[in-house]
Amino acid sequence: MPSPTKVIKEHILTMEIESQVIETAQELFCDVTIPGEPVHIKSNFQKLVKSKEKLKEQLLLAQSIRTVSEVDDSLHLEPLKKKFIEVFSKNPGFKKLKDINEILVGRQVTEAERAALPSEPQILANFTCALNTSVNVEHFFSSLKDLMSFK
């Protein structure tokens, strides 16, 4: 038995182009860059749901930065990757947290990055337990809510 997606696709592709809507639907079903199976979409967005829940926990800074980086690495669909970059580029505080984390785990940061951070070692050490869930993180995940709850 063919999947519902395939049945709908076959039906749409056999329709006569009587309107812009039909033409657009046919183009979208033929676009190989758009995953066509709901299972594919749901399985990939499960990672996002789990990451969102993980970020709500009280994680060490290194763990939360790693979680956000894993989400970034797992996004392969262009609209999602673009949205992720857009949301986090609007959050200069996240960049500072990443730089502080680099120092805390023993990696080097540039002089310019270091100059933008607190100079007292004790203040930097206190960031070990800094929470990484921000309005921007919540905004990114909220913007994907419809896709993540796809059934």
Summary of the structure (lengths in Angstrom):
residues: 151
radius of gyration: 21.0
end to end distance: 19.3
largest distance: 69.7
contacts: 357
relative contact order: 0.12
helix: 71%
strand: 0%
